[in-house]
Amino acid sequence: MNTHASLGNILIVDDDRAITDLLQLNFKTEGYSVAVHSHTVDVSDTDIRGVHLLLIDATAQSPTGCELIERLRATAVGRRIGIIYYSDLPTERSLVDALDAGADDVVRKPFSLREMMARVRAVLRRRCRAAASLDEANVICFKRMRVDLSARRAFIDDEALNLSNTEYAILELLLRNANTYTPRIEIFKSVWPDGLGANERIVDTNISRLRRKLGSIGSCIVNRSGQGYMISE
C-alpha cells in the first residue's frame, strides 16, 4: 500500500461502490492515501503493515466485518491499526458486538462526511499516541545506541549491529540491569540455561566479542572481580 501520504494510509473494506468512491475521493482530498477492498477475504492477502486505519462495513460477507476485526486484533500488526466499523447498526447489540470485536469506534449509517472525518482524525490521534507509548516501552537507549526489544536488534547512530543471538542476549541483560553488576554465573544461567557443555568462562569470550562490535560504547561494559559485569556510562 502507498505509504507516501502525509496524513496516513486508510484501507476501506466495503462492497458498496457508491460509498467507497465517496469516501476515497474525500479522504484523498484531505491528504490521505486510500485503498479499497470489496470483500473481507481480500484483506487476508494484503500486506497491511503500512495501514494506519481500517474502515469496514461488511455485515453480509463471510467473514463478517466483526469477524475480520477479531482476527486482526489477534495479530501484532492488527493491534496497531485504528479500526472504525460503519453500518446501519439496526440494534444496540450490533454496536456492542462491533466494539467487543475490537473496533475503536462505530459510526451509524447514514453519516455525514464531516462526522466521519472527525472520527477518523480522533482514532488516528489515539492510535498514534498508543503506538508511540508501545515503541518507547520496547526500546532501550544507551548513549548513541538504541536496542529494539521487539525486533531483538541493536543500532548505533541508526546503523544496525551484526550481533549473534548470544551477544544480543548478553547486551539486553546488561542494559536491563544497567549500573548494577550482574555476576558471571547469572549471565551464564540466563543466556545458556541448558549449559550446553560449557562453563561460565564462555561469558568472558562472548563479552569480549560484544565489546569489539560496540566500538567506543564497548568500553562502557566493565567488570570487577567477584561482582561480575556491568554496563554503565
URKA-V945546 format. One line per field, one symbol per residue. psi: psi as a letter, one per 30 degrees, with the letter a starting at -180 (. if undefined). burial: + if it has 9 or more other C-alpha atoms within 8 Angstrom, else -. Layout:
psi=???
burial=???
This chain:
psi=kkgfkfflkkkkjkgjeeeeeeeeeeeeefglkklkkfkeffefgkjgfgkfkkkkjhfgljlleeeeeeeeffleeeffkkkkkklfifleeeeeeeeefgkflkkkkklkeeeeeeeeeeeeeeeeeeeeeeeefgkkkjbgkkjjeefhlkkkhgkkkikleeeeeeeeeeefhkgkkjkeeeeeeeeiffehgllfffeeeeeeeeeeffbfffffjllkkfeblkkk.
burial=----+--++++++++----+--++--++--++++++++++-++------+++++++++--+-++++++++-++---+++++++++++-+----++-+++-++++++++-------++-++--++--+---+------+++----+++++---++++----+-+--++++++++++-++--++++--+++-+---+----+-++--++-+++-++--++-++++---+++++--
